[in-house]
Amino acid sequence: MAEAMNLSPGGRPYEMPMASVFHFDDNGLIKRLRSYWDTGSFAEQIGIDIGVIRSLQSRAHAA
């Protein structure tokens, strides 16, 4: 997919602050997991428009 969007692997390091929130059931098993990350900062660091990431997110949620 990266090739289709003219994104070449760069091998560059980046930082992506993230947080995950876990919800557990009465047996201590994970019932739900929600993760949050700073996609705007990521897009800026690798030099792409945030719209590219939003498009990928929309595709992922529609699947």
C-alpha positions, 0 to 999 in steps of 0.5 A: 500500500505504501508504494501506491501512495508514493511512500518509500521506506526511509529507515528514519527513526520517529517518535509517536506518543501513545496511550492504551486503555484496557477494560477487563471483565470480571475474570480479569480478561481483557474485554476491550482495548482502545489505543490513542496515538499522535498521528499528526506528529507522526505525519509531520516527522515522516513528511506526509500530509495528515490526510494520508493517515486519515484516509488509511484510518477510514479504510481500516474502520470500514473493513 
